[in-house]
Amino acid sequence: MAIKKSELYSSLWASCDELRGGMDASQYKDYVLVMLFIKYVSDKYAGQPFAPITIPAGASFADMVALKGQTDIGDQI
């Protein structure tokens, strides 16, 4: 069964609201935009030797995902 676009949007907004918790939306936006930028750069330039942006070892989006669930994730990032 196909999902309607409006149902998908509602589900995504509800997920974002749940993740945001008690944080102000304008502050949450800053975190999300940084994560989206890191994801984009990691996907676009990972493994390219002469890329305009160099991703240091341990700084890719995949490295951040690997830290999920650790108590010191903030310090590790």
Order of alpha helices (4+ residues) and beta strands (2+ residues): alpha-alpha-alpha-alpha
